Amino acid sequence: MKKELILAIKEKEQQLAKLKSHIDKSYICSELYNKVVLEKAILNKQLADMERNKFAEKVRFLFPKKEKLICDYFKK
């Protein structure tokens, strides 16, 4: 799955390189370029989510975060 995402990202980069020279010439190319940029961003986010350490996140939720109150900022 990870290799597939990496290959898809590289493919999007190649598409962007080809479309970059045609952005100013055509509205359709500009829209297509924007669409490919968005798709690449989605793939990058999916890849980042896969690489995150799930165990560390689960442990973090076990320990409650200490909430600050407004009065805590005015203590001396």
PLY file of the C-alpha trace (Angstrom):
ply
format ascii 1.0
element vertex 76
property float x
property float y
property float z
element edge 75
property int vertex1
property int vertex2
end_header
0.00 0.00 0.00
2.80 2.40 0.89
4.66 1.70 -2.35
1.48 2.27 -4.33
1.02 5.67 -2.69
4.61 6.64 -3.41
4.25 5.61 -7.04
0.99 7.55 -7.34
2.66 10.65 -5.88
5.52 10.36 -8.37
3.01 10.00 -11.20
1.22 13.17 -10.04
4.56 15.00 -9.95
5.20 13.98 -13.55
1.75 15.18 -14.57
2.37 18.50 -12.82
5.68 18.93 -14.62
3.97 18.40 -17.98
1.07 20.72 -17.19
3.17 23.50 -15.67
4.21 24.91 -19.05
0.58 25.05 -20.25
-1.03 26.72 -17.23
-1.08 30.21 -18.72
-2.19 29.06 -22.17
-5.49 27.38 -21.36
-8.17 27.56 -18.70
-8.71 23.80 -18.95
-5.01 23.12 -18.33
-5.08 25.45 -15.36
-8.07 23.63 -13.86
-6.47 20.25 -14.53
-3.24 21.44 -12.88
-5.17 22.54 -9.78
-6.98 19.19 -9.68
-3.71 17.25 -9.86
-2.18 19.42 -7.11
-5.17 18.62 -4.90
-4.93 14.90 -5.64
-1.22 14.93 -4.82
-1.90 16.68 -1.51
-4.49 14.03 -0.62
-2.02 11.24 -1.43
0.69 12.94 0.67
-1.74 13.18 3.59
-2.65 9.50 3.28
1.04 8.58 3.25
1.72 10.72 6.31
-1.21 9.10 8.14
0.19 5.66 7.38
3.63 6.56 8.70
2.41 8.02 11.98
3.05 5.98 15.07
-0.41 4.71 16.06
0.79 3.21 19.34
2.17 6.52 20.61
-1.09 8.27 19.81
-3.09 5.67 21.72
-0.84 6.04 24.76
-1.22 9.81 24.64
-4.98 9.50 24.95
-4.64 7.40 28.10
-3.12 10.32 29.99
-5.48 13.28 30.17
-4.13 16.64 29.17
-4.11 19.20 31.96
-6.47 21.97 31.01
-5.58 25.54 31.88
-8.17 27.83 33.30
-8.23 31.58 32.86
-7.44 32.03 36.55
-4.21 30.02 36.08
-2.76 32.82 33.96
-3.25 35.39 36.73
-1.61 33.45 39.55
1.62 34.88 40.89
0 1
1 2
2 3
3 4
4 5
5 6
6 7
7 8
8 9
9 10
10 11
11 12
12 13
13 14
14 15
15 16
16 17
17 18
18 19
19 20
20 21
21 22
22 23
23 24
24 25
25 26
26 27
27 28
28 29
29 30
30 31
31 32
32 33
33 34
34 35
35 36
36 37
37 38
38 39
39 40
40 41
41 42
42 43
43 44
44 45
45 46
46 47
47 48
48 49
49 50
50 51
51 52
52 53
53 54
54 55
55 56
56 57
57 58
58 59
59 60
60 61
61 62
62 63
63 64
64 65
65 66
66 67
67 68
68 69
69 70
70 71
71 72
72 73
73 74
74 75
